Amino acid sequence: MPTQGSNTLLLSRLSKTITTGVREIDIAGQTLKIHELGDVYDSLTGRALTGSWIWDSALLLSRWLVASQLDLRNKSVIELGAGAGLPGLTAALLGASRVLLTDIAPLLPGLVKNVEANELEDRVEVRELVWGSDESLSRIGESRGFDVVLMSDVFFDIEHMAALGRTLKMLSGSKTRVLAASEVRFWTGECLNELASQGFEVVEVPSQEGGVDGGGDIFAVYNIIPPC
Ligand SMILES: C[S@@+](CC[C@H](N)C(=O)[O-])C[C@H]1O[C@@H](n2cnc3c(N)ncnc32)[C@H](O)[C@@H]1O
């Protein structure tokens, strides 16, 4: 079992309080049930895995999808670093015909639980996808060229951006829309600059200003345009 110290160290970098339970989130007149798990740990480091909870960026992206003009009906959607899967499940409620929720292996049972809790098994699948891993990508090989790629709170470590960029390039076709929500932290700009150095164009799109649910933190939604 990890010590409280190791959790605190990890979470203080990302400013998140551990919560456990089921959250009910209203999405366009429907309710999504999302389990947040406080007992999913990295077997090597013993640290709590950050994808076990809904981050505020996921709430922002989910609300952005509801409010935007983006038509998700009959679209194929993949979520990277999905964690608890809120934005991807939102896309399914908004009419996406196929949604792939992806993350590292220890988080997949929690994602499956959230798909089942909302009876979305007919439209939503869960797969392992480690950024930059050719093996992960080959397992979903037939699914490249998604209409929409969703990401929330994944710009936390510049060292992961080369791998994330490689995966984004592999998943994107000429018409793919890549949307990412993030809390704007000290290192967010560095992560986005790293993606820009790989040829991505990063454009902030209008979203709810300021914090989520009255908090003081700053968030943004980005359109990440892959290089041709
Ligand atoms: C801060 S959490 C955000 C979770 C969720 N997107 C949200 O906003 O609630 C970052 C997520 O990225 C995932 N992640 C980090 N590094 C990854 C990698 N190399 N490959 C795949 N997923 C990764 C984590 O497992 C975690 O689910």
Ligand as a Chemical Component Dictionary entry (heavy atoms), coordinates in Angstrom:
data_LIG
# 
_chem_comp.id                   LIG 
_chem_comp.type                 NON-POLYMER 
_chem_comp.pdbx_formal_charge   0 
_chem_comp.three_letter_code    LIG 
# 
loop_
_chem_comp_atom.comp_id 
_chem_comp_atom.atom_id 
_chem_comp_atom.alt_atom_id 
_chem_comp_atom.type_symbol 
_chem_comp_atom.charge 
_chem_comp_atom.model_Cartn_x 
_chem_comp_atom.model_Cartn_y 
_chem_comp_atom.model_Cartn_z 
_chem_comp_atom.pdbx_ordinal 
LIG C1  C1  C 0  -4.496  13.969 -14.658 1  
LIG S1  S1  S 1  -5.165  12.462 -15.272 2  
LIG C2  C2  C 0  -6.574  13.004 -16.197 3  
LIG C3  C3  C 0  -7.622  11.931 -16.308 4  
LIG C4  C4  C 0  -8.873  12.327 -17.106 5  
LIG N1  N1  N 0  -8.538  12.616 -18.480 6  
LIG C5  C5  C 0  -9.573  13.504 -16.493 7  
LIG O1  O1  O 0  -9.369  14.652 -16.971 8  
LIG O2  O2  O -1 -10.319 13.328 -15.528 9  
LIG C6  C6  C 0  -3.988  12.053 -16.590 10 
LIG C7  C7  C 0  -4.368  10.788 -17.338 11 
LIG O3  O3  O 0  -3.398  10.517 -18.364 12 
LIG C8  C8  C 0  -3.064  9.136  -18.332 13 
LIG N2  N2  N 0  -1.709  8.932  -18.828 14 
LIG C9  C9  C 0  -0.564  9.462  -18.329 15 
LIG N3  N3  N 0  0.496   9.043  -19.022 16 
LIG C10 C10 C 0  0.016   8.206  -19.990 17 
LIG C11 C11 C 0  0.624   7.456  -21.037 18 
LIG N4  N4  N 0  1.960   7.476  -21.201 19 
LIG N5  N5  N 0  -0.160  6.721  -21.830 20 
LIG C12 C12 C 0  -1.509  6.704  -21.651 21 
LIG N6  N6  N 0  -2.155  7.396  -20.689 22 
LIG C13 C13 C 0  -1.390  8.138  -19.863 23 
LIG C14 C14 C 0  -3.173  8.785  -16.864 24 
LIG O4  O4  O 0  -3.270  7.383  -16.638 25 
LIG C15 C15 C 0  -4.414  9.546  -16.451 26 
LIG O5  O5  O 0  -5.591  8.836  -16.686 27 
# 
loop_
_chem_comp_bond.comp_id 
_chem_comp_bond.atom_id_1 
_chem_comp_bond.atom_id_2 
_chem_comp_bond.value_order 
_chem_comp_bond.pdbx_ordinal 
LIG C1  S1  SING 1  
LIG S1  C2  SING 2  
LIG S1  C6  SING 3  
LIG C2  C3  SING 4  
LIG C3  C4  SING 5  
LIG C4  N1  SING 6  
LIG C4  C5  SING 7  
LIG C5  O1  DOUB 8  
LIG C5  O2  SING 9  
LIG C6  C7  SING 10 
LIG C7  O3  SING 11 
LIG C7  C15 SING 12 
LIG O3  C8  SING 13 
LIG C8  N2  SING 14 
LIG C8  C14 SING 15 
LIG N2  C9  SING 16 
LIG N2  C13 SING 17 
LIG C9  N3  DOUB 18 
LIG N3  C10 SING 19 
LIG C10 C11 SING 20 
LIG C10 C13 DOUB 21 
LIG C11 N4  SING 22 
LIG C11 N5  DOUB 23 
LIG N5  C12 SING 24 
LIG C12 N6  DOUB 25 
LIG N6  C13 SING 26 
LIG C14 O4  SING 27 
LIG C14 C15 SING 28 
LIG C15 O5  SING 29 
# 
